[in-house]
Amino acid sequence: MSEVPDSEVIELATKVFDLARRGETETLAAYLDAGVPADLTNDKGDTLVMLAAYHGHPATVEALLARGAAADRANDRGQTPLAGAVFKGEGAVIRVLLDGGADPQAGTPSAADTARMFGKTDLLELFDGR
């Protein structure tokens, strides 16, 4: 039997996920520094990195990675933050993730597969250099 999550914990988690989506780096970093897990996931398996990357916040992604968040952690659908950033065309986020160790071949579809699907040859060349 599973425990019912505490409503205050759910409220805090919701706030932290919203901070990542909005790119409120300083406030989010303060929560992480106070003990919120850098790889916290929502009910779809999206990490804070995934949400920040998908919504185009390179500084937030960088802060999360600096605090130990995984660059390649896939969500429940097998999507990685790098593939999401490629899909959204977030060049600055892509560079931060690559610098943070993200693998263009990880996930389903991978970032490389996503770049191929959308004809982003510049990204394929960048990925080949990694």
C-alpha positions as CSV (number, residue, x, y, z in Angstrom):
1,M,0.0,0.0,0.0
2,S,1.4,3.4,-0.9
3,E,1.4,6.4,1.3
4,V,-0.6,9.5,0.5
5,P,1.8,12.3,-0.2
6,D,1.7,15.2,2.3
7,S,-0.2,18.2,0.8
8,E,2.6,20.6,1.9
9,V,5.2,18.5,0.1
10,I,3.1,18.5,-3.1
11,E,2.7,22.2,-2.8
12,L,6.4,22.7,-2.4
13,A,7.2,20.4,-5.3
14,T,4.7,22.2,-7.5
15,K,6.3,25.5,-6.7
16,V,9.8,24.2,-7.4
17,F,8.7,22.8,-10.8
18,D,7.1,26.2,-11.7
19,L,10.4,27.9,-10.8
20,A,12.2,25.7,-13.3
21,R,9.6,26.3,-16.0
22,R,9.8,30.1,-15.5
23,G,13.6,30.1,-15.2
24,E,13.7,31.7,-11.8
25,T,17.3,30.5,-11.3
26,E,18.2,32.3,-8.0
27,T,15.1,31.2,-6.2
28,L,15.3,27.6,-7.5
29,A,19.0,27.4,-6.6
30,A,18.1,28.5,-3.0
31,Y,15.7,25.6,-2.7
32,L,18.2,23.2,-4.0
33,D,20.9,24.5,-1.7
34,A,18.4,24.0,1.2
35,G,18.0,20.4,0.3
36,V,15.5,19.9,-2.6
37,P,16.8,17.1,-4.8
38,A,18.4,18.4,-8.0
39,D,16.9,15.4,-9.9
40,L,13.3,15.9,-8.5
41,T,10.8,14.5,-11.0
42,N,7.1,15.2,-11.5
43,D,4.4,12.7,-12.2
44,K,5.5,12.3,-15.8
45,G,9.1,11.8,-14.9
46,D,10.2,15.3,-16.1
47,T,13.1,16.6,-14.1
48,L,13.8,20.2,-13.2
49,V,16.4,20.2,-16.0
50,M,13.9,18.9,-18.5
51,L,11.4,21.7,-17.6
52,A,14.1,24.4,-17.6
53,A,15.6,23.2,-20.9
54,Y,12.2,22.8,-22.7
55,H,11.2,26.3,-21.6
56,G,14.5,27.9,-22.8
57,H,16.3,28.8,-19.6
58,P,20.1,28.1,-20.0
59,A,21.1,29.8,-16.8
60,T,18.6,27.6,-14.8
61,V,19.9,24.5,-16.6
62,E,23.4,25.4,-15.8
63,A,22.6,26.0,-12.1
64,L,20.8,22.7,-11.9
65,L,23.8,20.8,-13.5
66,A,26.2,22.6,-11.1
67,R,24.1,21.2,-8.2
68,G,24.3,17.6,-9.4
69,A,21.3,17.3,-11.7
70,A,21.8,14.6,-14.4
71,A,22.0,16.1,-17.9
72,D,20.6,13.0,-19.6
73,R,17.8,11.8,-17.3
74,A,14.9,10.8,-19.5
75,N,11.3,11.2,-18.6
76,D,8.7,8.5,-18.6
77,R,8.4,8.8,-22.4
78,G,12.1,8.3,-22.9
79,Q,12.7,12.0,-23.8
80,T,15.9,13.7,-22.6
81,P,16.4,17.4,-21.9
82,L,18.7,17.7,-24.9
83,A,16.1,16.2,-27.2
84,G,13.5,18.7,-25.8
85,A,15.9,21.6,-26.4
86,V,16.6,20.5,-29.9
87,F,12.8,20.2,-30.6
88,K,12.2,23.7,-29.2
89,G,15.3,25.2,-31.0
90,E,16.9,26.4,-27.8
91,G,20.5,26.8,-28.9
92,A,21.9,28.3,-25.7
93,V,20.3,25.4,-23.7
94,I,21.7,22.9,-26.1
95,R,25.2,24.2,-25.5
96,V,24.8,24.2,-21.7
97,L,23.6,20.6,-21.8
98,L,26.4,19.5,-24.0
99,D,28.9,21.3,-21.8
100,G,27.3,19.5,-18.9
101,G,27.9,16.1,-20.4
102,A,24.6,15.4,-22.2
103,D,24.8,12.6,-24.7
104,P,23.2,13.4,-28.1
105,Q,22.5,9.7,-28.6
106,A,20.6,9.2,-25.3
107,G,16.8,8.9,-25.2
108,T,14.0,8.0,-27.5
109,P,14.0,9.8,-29.8
110,S,17.6,11.0,-29.1
111,A,18.6,14.6,-29.7
112,A,20.5,13.4,-32.8
113,D,17.3,11.7,-34.1
114,T,15.3,14.8,-33.3
115,A,17.8,17.0,-35.2
116,R,17.6,14.6,-38.2
117,M,13.8,14.7,-38.1
118,F,13.7,18.5,-38.3
119,G,16.7,18.8,-40.8
120,K,18.9,20.6,-38.3
121,T,22.2,19.8,-39.9
122,D,24.1,22.3,-37.9
123,L,23.2,20.5,-34.7
124,L,24.1,17.1,-36.3
125,E,27.6,18.5,-37.1
126,L,27.9,19.9,-33.5
127,F,26.8,16.4,-32.1
128,D,29.4,14.6,-34.3
129,G,32.1,16.7,-32.7
130,R,31.1,15.3,-29.3
